[in-house]
Amino acid sequence: MMLGLLLARAGCDVVVLEKHADFLRDFRGDTIHPSTLEVMHELGVLDELLRRPHQEVGELRGRIGDTSVTMADFRHMPTSCKFIALMPQWDFLDFLAGCARRFSGFRLLMRAEAHALIEQDGRVTGVHVTTADGALEVNADLVVGADGRHSVIRASAALPVQTFGVLMDVLWLRVSRRADDPADTFGQIDAGTMLVMLNRGEYWQCACVIPKGGYQNIRAAGIDSLRKRIVATAPWLGDRVDEVRSWDDVKLLTVSVDRLQRWYRAGLLCIGDAAHAMSPIGGVGINLAIQDAVAAANILAPALVRGAPSLGLLAQVEARRMWPTRATQWLQLMIQQRVIAPTLASRTRPKAPLAVRMIERFAWLRRIPAYLLGVGVQAEHVKSPAALLARP
């Protein structure tokens, strides 16, 4: 959606395909990091976005065993917004779609699912699409696969994938929030358990980290066992954990980390999770995908206005975004191996490691993890042209 907006803004004709009838799907990435908010500022729509309901997180707090820590402080970020915004992804997507519709070259087709590539003389020239009204062919100078970690586009293109071992999965659920609850978004680590809680105003959006492949065993133990697991980590939720009535109230996120060894073919480019599935650690996946979109528009928009981009330009997009992808995945896998896996395997109450104690003691150190989460390894800025004036 972001790439569609940027390309339409530059004067390209764009068709965005969405297989569902709407964007209303729960338990998706709902964090909009400072890097993404900066892009919205550069597009001149930040104030309009922030008029939508959202929560603002200036610090990330946590508890390790019985020690409370402040892990990241976004209030000193070199960006327009010095916070993470929490906004349902369907609201953010709807906002981007509204911005993109102001440009005459933009079209959004709902209930339209691409299921195969169209190829001619070794070049991708479009996609076969299933719609509510029947089959459709969409021809294009460039097809962009942005259809997630289970991408049909990348599978159809037979692009080689490198997969990395992961040691965790995540159970998403929600519990009501009260006025006297802590205001912060925070994580809690205790003996054998990890719980991340996002303040969504009226409720807590909770991520319960479990060992990889452990869901069936946890489910076999019964829903009450999961409730006890939550209460053991956050005792103050004990009087409302029964709101998790059944397994229908729990969503399993099967974590995977992978990346394409090559992101493109003639007429085709993959970005976002279709090019690199990220771990949920840090909640950076959506923001990394948007950085891909900005870089792709910066490099490709001038050529796309004239026609099909060359392989060399597609290679430039991959080269630009491969380094931040590798660095971010390396950091996620290191945290998984050195922090998460030992915690889930432990049966004793953990103590805050030296690095965390140093961050708690010296406030300026909190700016480092804030920068890595909020901006990332390599920030992208909007440089693609604004060839068209938006309609009112």
Beta strands, then each sheet from edge to edge (+ up, - down):
strand 1: 14-18
strand 2: 31-32
strand 3: 55-57
strand 4: 59-64
strand 5: 67-73
strand 6: 84-86
strand 7: 106-110
strand 8: 112-120
strand 9: 123-131
strand 10: 134-139
strand 11: 143-145
strand 12: 161-164
strand 13: 168-176
strand 14: 186-190
strand 15: 193-199
strand 16: 203-211
strand 17: 251-253
strand 18: 257-260
strand 19: 264-265
strand 20: 268-270
strand 21: 276-277
sheet 1: 1+ 7+
sheet 2: 2+ 6- 3+
sheet 3: 5+ 4- 14- 15+ 16- 13+ 17-
sheet 4: 8+ 9- 10+
sheet 5: 11+ 20+ 19-
sheet 6: 12+ 18- 21+
end
